[in-house]
Amino acid sequence: MSDTDEVHDGAAAAGGTGDGPRRFRLAYVPGATPAKWVRTWRERHPDVPLDLVAAAADDAERVLRDGEADAAVLRLPVDRDVLAAIRLYEESPVVCVSRDHLLAALDEDETVALDDLSDDVVLHPLDDVVAWEQAQEQTRAVGDAAPPSDGVSLPGRPAVERPATTADAVALVAAGVGVLVVPQSLARLHHRKDVTYRVLDGAPAAPVALAWVAENDDDLVEEMVGIVRGRTVNSSRGRRPGADGSPAQAGTAATPRPRAARGSASDRTGRSRGRKDGRGSRGRGSGRR
């Protein structure tokens, strides 16, 4: 089942209101691939439907704040005063070039250095998700993230105008107007026959995280945290209501063991070229009892 098979409007998928069944709404930004986690959720919690909510990269935080989703797979940084987040994985950036560009002659496994773009017009769309000078802010305040990267300046020559969207920028690349640096998932999302890409060495990585409104940390959010961290059903630390309405641990009748504090364990954050499974660490996050 693809990520978009069950994309619902946030308002229509409001979860757990009144006497209706509880639902979980997971937003995701372009390029994010939550399918694996969605499958795991549906296997473990068939009684709690999961709805996918598509969100623009620059709108995902608002979707969470306005209650249109319970959690979101989005790109860092996020507003840590409002949102809690755990880092899932990093994407290595690639440079998109036209098929007629000199770099297109490189083998697919060859990498491009930032200096190789010094004579190119490097497009910088308004919805760019590669935080160049702000790269060190992308991982700041995420307790279980890797150390911050140093800021890196946008390479090459700037365009006269910034394209409105990444899709617009890709169209300009195809026309030979310039080149574009994006995470690999976005290069694949906007694939077209007259554009190719090569891995770019030295550009800021694009970290992806699971985020939610901190004050809305409930049992369903904890279940999703456990899933994206790779916990098995028997080690899940989310809370499910028991027969008497009291919290009970999912997948076992045993009394839940004390939880460790969230963020106390490190995630695996090694750089990945094209990894799309987003497997986080098996470190234990915490939930409120």
Wavefront OBJ file of the C-alpha trace (Angstrom):
o trace
v 0.000 0.000 0.000
v 1.426 3.401 -0.950
v 1.768 6.367 1.376
v -1.068 8.203 -0.339
v -3.625 5.388 -0.367
v -5.363 6.770 2.704
v -4.653 10.479 2.763
v -7.532 12.234 4.473
v -8.378 15.823 5.188
v -7.324 16.668 8.726
v -10.744 17.935 9.760
v -12.549 14.883 8.418
v -10.144 12.573 10.237
v -10.475 14.173 13.654
v -9.600 11.449 16.107
v -11.385 10.383 19.214
v -14.042 13.079 19.520
v -17.317 12.394 21.260
v -18.364 8.746 21.165
v -16.648 8.023 17.844
v -13.749 5.594 17.500
v -10.263 6.791 18.250
v -8.083 7.538 15.232
v -4.468 8.543 14.792
v -3.533 11.135 12.190
v 0.033 11.125 10.889
v 1.127 14.031 8.714
v 4.069 13.720 6.365
v 5.997 16.146 4.189
v 7.013 15.617 0.537
v 9.766 13.038 0.264
v 9.014 11.414 3.622
v 8.064 7.738 3.420
v 6.049 6.605 6.456
v 4.656 3.466 4.773
v 6.678 1.031 6.895
v 5.490 2.568 10.141
v 1.915 2.754 8.870
v 1.960 -0.980 8.131
v 3.326 -1.743 11.585
v 0.656 0.427 13.216
v -2.145 -1.284 11.327
v -0.801 -4.712 12.259
v -0.562 -3.857 15.961
v -3.578 -1.582 16.342
v -6.306 -2.614 13.900
v -8.852 -1.080 16.269
v -7.300 2.404 15.926
v -7.413 3.576 12.287
v -4.402 5.569 11.083
v -5.032 8.395 8.620
v -2.262 9.969 6.554
v -2.299 13.745 6.143
v -0.166 15.262 3.377
v 1.481 18.543 4.451
v 3.751 20.996 2.690
v 7.244 21.175 4.172
v 6.677 24.730 5.408
v 3.191 23.948 6.766
v 3.780 20.803 8.820
v 4.289 22.641 12.111
v 1.049 24.570 11.675
v -0.795 21.315 10.936
v 0.371 20.013 14.314
v -0.316 23.225 16.239
v -3.819 23.505 14.779
v -4.669 19.931 15.698
v -5.011 18.664 12.130
v -2.607 15.792 12.904
v -1.442 14.021 16.048
v 2.164 13.622 14.874
v 4.164 14.399 11.752
v 7.157 13.065 9.879
v 8.854 16.307 8.920
v 12.216 17.943 8.429
v 14.204 19.657 11.133
v 14.445 22.256 12.566
v 11.182 22.610 14.510
v 9.981 25.021 17.166
v 11.156 23.262 20.320
v 9.118 25.618 22.512
v 5.951 23.985 21.178
v 6.912 20.676 19.603
v 8.680 17.583 20.861
v 10.718 15.669 18.275
v 12.878 12.613 17.864
v 15.333 12.358 15.034
v 14.686 9.476 12.635
v 17.312 9.603 9.902
v 19.343 11.882 7.641
v 19.259 12.209 3.896
v 22.351 13.029 1.901
v 21.781 15.888 -0.532
v 22.131 15.485 -4.275
v 22.571 17.989 -7.085
v 19.995 17.892 -9.869
v 21.306 18.797 -13.332
v 19.967 18.689 -16.857
v 20.852 15.723 -19.036
v 23.045 18.068 -21.101
v 25.080 19.243 -18.107
v 28.719 18.179 -17.818
v 28.044 16.549 -14.430
v 25.495 14.249 -16.062
v 28.401 12.474 -17.744
v 29.653 11.219 -14.376
v 28.933 7.651 -13.368
v 25.930 7.349 -11.068
v 28.129 6.295 -8.149
v 30.485 9.267 -8.506
v 30.085 12.183 -6.118
v 30.199 15.889 -6.827
v 32.096 18.376 -4.636
v 30.677 21.763 -3.696
v 33.518 23.425 -5.593
v 32.351 21.698 -8.766
v 29.302 23.975 -8.676
v 31.232 27.239 -8.402
v 30.482 28.244 -12.007
v 26.840 27.136 -11.956
v 23.709 29.066 -11.111
v 22.439 27.237 -8.028
v 18.690 27.618 -7.669
v 17.359 28.304 -4.176
v 13.569 27.796 -4.101
v 11.478 29.470 -1.434
v 10.490 26.074 -0.052
v 14.100 24.845 0.075
v 14.597 22.279 2.858
v 18.410 22.307 2.786
v 19.374 24.677 5.602
v 22.664 26.059 4.340
v 23.906 28.724 6.759
v 21.460 27.383 9.351
v 22.706 23.793 9.168
v 23.947 23.890 12.736
v 20.462 24.837 13.938
v 18.874 21.742 12.398
v 20.082 19.441 15.148
v 20.264 21.889 18.038
v 18.127 21.007 21.081
v 17.330 17.508 19.827
v 18.753 15.627 22.760
v 19.284 12.306 21.013
v 20.616 13.746 17.771
v 24.128 13.726 16.392
v 26.338 16.763 17.093
v 25.437 19.852 15.038
v 27.010 20.339 11.619
v 28.947 23.461 10.719
v 27.111 26.014 8.631
v 27.759 25.773 4.880
v 27.137 28.551 2.404
v 25.086 28.016 -0.731
v 27.570 27.181 -3.501
v 27.749 28.585 -7.011
v 26.152 31.756 -8.323
v 22.690 32.871 -7.173
v 19.792 33.075 -9.616
v 18.227 36.434 -10.412
v 15.005 35.280 -8.750
v 14.219 32.447 -6.361
v 11.755 29.867 -7.718
v 8.561 29.596 -5.687
v 8.717 25.824 -5.271
v 11.072 22.900 -5.667
v 8.927 21.679 -8.587
v 9.435 25.035 -10.319
v 13.167 24.786 -9.699
v 13.323 21.300 -11.233
v 11.599 22.640 -14.354
v 14.258 25.344 -14.592
v 16.978 22.721 -14.209
v 15.473 20.803 -17.130
v 15.608 24.014 -19.188
v 19.295 24.417 -18.416
v 18.816 27.558 -16.315
v 20.726 26.220 -13.301
v 21.235 23.324 -10.922
v 19.397 22.419 -7.728
v 20.465 20.851 -4.424
v 17.802 18.775 -2.654
v 17.553 15.673 -0.460
v 17.599 12.521 -2.559
v 13.962 11.714 -1.803
v 12.841 14.995 -3.372
v 15.000 14.365 -6.439
v 13.162 11.063 -6.843
v 9.779 12.619 -6.125
v 10.293 15.209 -8.896
v 11.905 12.777 -11.332
v 11.726 13.595 -15.015
v 13.553 12.168 -18.010
v 15.468 15.351 -18.841
v 16.901 15.737 -15.317
v 19.347 13.527 -13.442
v 21.187 13.837 -10.138
v 24.467 12.979 -8.438
v 25.339 12.772 -4.742
v 26.784 16.053 -3.484
v 29.643 15.891 -1.000
v 29.970 18.631 1.617
v 26.409 19.985 1.637
v 24.345 19.903 4.846
v 22.479 16.669 5.423
v 18.691 16.861 5.671
v 17.498 15.369 8.985
v 13.971 13.969 9.281
v 12.129 13.654 12.584
v 8.872 12.559 14.159
v 7.313 15.557 15.898
v 4.185 16.275 17.920
v 2.818 19.019 20.167
v 4.600 18.430 23.482
v 1.525 19.010 25.642
v -0.452 16.469 23.586
v 1.825 13.552 24.441
v -0.723 10.741 24.925
v -0.866 6.958 24.641
v -1.288 6.936 20.855
v 1.666 9.254 20.358
v 3.717 6.963 22.591
v 2.708 4.001 20.451
v 3.943 5.776 17.319
v 7.185 6.755 19.056
v 7.745 3.111 19.899
v 7.075 2.040 16.327
v 9.436 4.516 14.682
v 12.122 3.636 17.219
v 11.838 0.014 16.157
v 10.454 -1.495 19.349
v 8.878 -4.909 19.077
v 5.284 -5.457 20.106
v 6.386 -7.043 23.391
v 8.670 -4.138 24.252
v 6.259 -1.369 23.247
v 5.848 1.181 26.005
v 2.728 2.881 24.737
v -0.329 2.756 26.985
v -3.540 1.036 25.980
v -6.677 1.120 28.149
v -7.427 -2.050 30.073
v -10.839 -3.589 30.661
v -11.427 -1.308 33.633
v -10.292 1.786 31.743
v -6.902 1.889 33.462
v -3.690 2.087 31.406
v -2.259 -1.253 30.308
v 0.863 -2.028 28.321
v 0.299 -2.962 24.670
v 1.069 -6.505 23.639
v 1.489 -7.981 27.137
v -0.522 -8.569 30.268
v 2.493 -7.959 32.470
v 2.748 -4.875 34.620
v 4.613 -2.160 32.692
v 8.188 -1.651 33.749
v 9.453 1.834 34.662
v 10.247 3.930 31.617
v 13.528 5.636 30.941
v 13.485 9.344 30.232
v 12.812 10.207 26.609
v 15.922 11.190 24.736
v 18.248 9.280 27.059
v 19.290 6.910 24.313
v 20.980 7.902 21.072
v 19.405 7.224 17.701
v 21.372 5.853 14.825
v 21.928 8.955 12.712
v 24.524 7.820 10.206
v 24.217 9.496 6.842
v 22.257 7.525 4.325
v 22.230 7.876 0.575
v 18.740 7.087 -0.467
v 17.764 5.118 2.641
v 14.053 5.427 2.882
v 13.160 3.121 5.702
v 13.938 5.774 8.334
v 14.820 3.199 10.986
v 15.538 4.989 14.241
v 17.388 3.569 17.198
v 16.006 1.051 19.585
v 16.753 3.330 22.464
v 13.794 3.676 24.757
v 11.806 6.866 24.818
v 9.493 7.663 27.649
v 5.800 8.216 27.973
v 3.776 9.667 30.780
v 2.026 7.156 32.943
l 1 2 3 4 5 6 7 8 9 10 11 12 13 14 15 16 17 18 19 20 21 22 23 24 25 26 27 28 29 30 31 32 33 34 35 36 37 38 39 40 41 42 43 44 45 46 47 48 49 50 51 52 53 54 55 56 57 58 59 60 61 62 63 64 65 66 67 68 69 70 71 72 73 74 75 76 77 78 79 80 81 82 83 84 85 86 87 88 89 90 91 92 93 94 95 96 97 98 99 100 101 102 103 104 105 106 107 108 109 110 111 112 113 114 115 116 117 118 119 120 121 122 123 124 125 126 127 128 129 130 131 132 133 134 135 136 137 138 139 140 141 142 143 144 145 146 147 148 149 150 151 152 153 154 155 156 157 158 159 160 161 162 163 164 165 166 167 168 169 170 171 172 173 174 175 176 177 178 179 180 181 182 183 184 185 186 187 188 189 190 191 192 193 194 195 196 197 198 199 200 201 202 203 204 205 206 207 208 209 210 211 212 213 214 215 216 217 218 219 220 221 222 223 224 225 226 227 228 229 230 231 232 233 234 235 236 237 238 239 240 241 242 243 244 245 246 247 248 249 250 251 252 253 254 255 256 257 258 259 260 261 262 263 264 265 266 267 268 269 270 271 272 273 274 275 276 277 278 279 280 281 282 283 284 285 286 287 288 289
